[in-house]
Amino acid sequence: MMQKVILALALSTAAGVCVDDPFFLDENGNDCSIYTGTDCKNSPISELGISRVLASCQLACDSCVKVRLFVFFLYSRT
């Protein structure tokens, strides 16, 4: 008979530190600082431009890779 004995939780991120690319300029010549506190997904630039902003200005756009939660169930025989 198997019995559940432990529930273990682990947090992991898929990326390292969340930062803005200091060399990035959008299609209008703006750096990441212009996007701080704005909704980057609705910027008045092209779709490709928005994709580049989200990838390059992760901190300003709050588009960092989110934390993942893993749940492990360990069983033992009784």
C-alpha angles and dihedrals in degrees: 000000000000121000127192107234110163137032110196125187125200130184122210137171123211093214137040125239117348110238142151119248103251091206098049121117122179123226089276094051096256123139125222095272091076089064098054109122094006134108098256092189090066098046117139093250135095123288090251089050091052091050090052092047092051091050096044101035100045095146096045092045096040088234097133120140106273127234116265124217119215122191120200124192114201120197133196132193116247 
